[in-house]
Amino acid sequence: MPNQKNIQSLESIREKFQKARGIYFTNYKGLNVQEITGLRKELYAADVEYKVVKKTLTKMAAKNSGWDSIEPLLDGQIAVAISYTDPAQPGKIINAFIKKNKLDKLVITGCIYDGVLFEANQVEKVINLPSRRELLASLLGTLNAPMSQLTMVLRATLSQLVGTLNSLTDQKKQS
């Protein structure tokens, strides 16, 4: 019979799975306390939860949330990074942390990115996707370019017209 603490943990994990936009599974085996604390601080600063989870409860919570196939992602000592806003942010932070600290012990085993499951070999592609903000800025720049060019052409035409009118005025004065 499951105890009350496990039932509450299961419900908590299930709720997080349903609310999250990005969930990253990491195998942290071999990290020391200082390294894991550093990673938690960076994730916390970006408003990302990072929790060590029990595999059995995580499997059950995932199954209750419609994710039957996450079992391969739960390899080793597992911690989960959860973002409720930007689905790529946890992966980018973890990846940067791994590179900055030269950690080959910390491994992203997979992720759920906006409702789509990605395994370890696909996570790198997900992490390298531009953020929503970057995509919007790029779109805005693309839309703004033709307008800027049109404005420059109209200014040049008006400048030429004014120059021509000034020349005509000067010629009339001289005649």
Secondary structure, DSSP 8 states (H G I E B T S, - for coil): ---HHHHHHHHHHHHHHHH-SEEEEEE-TT--HHHHHHHHHHHHHTT-EEEE--HHHHHHHHHHTT-TT-GGG--SSEEEEEESS-TTHHHHHHHHHHHHHT-SS-EEEEEEETTEEEEHHHHHHHHTS--HHHHHHHHHHHHHHHHHHHHHHHHHHHHHHHHHHHHHHHHHHH-
